[in-house]
Amino acid sequence: MPPSHPGKPLTPIEAAIPPLLQSLPQMLEVEAVPMEQALGRIVGSDVAAPINVPPHATARWMAMH
């Protein structure tokens, strides 16, 4: 596929990732806050659902209907 901006070479992904990661703010500490105060904040740890939501394979179900 030709580049969408002829004449301007694309940056290789290997060269683009390090400056991108360096531009992100560092998370210095994790604190617990009530859900009402969590809007706009970043989750500081993994979140996992205790059950599958939805409880079925959506892609397969959609293909059948």
Buried (B, 14 or more C-beta within 10 A) or exposed (E): EEEEEEEEEEEEEEEEEEEEEEEEEEEEEEEEEEEEEEEEEEEEEEEEEEEEEEEEEEEEEEEEE
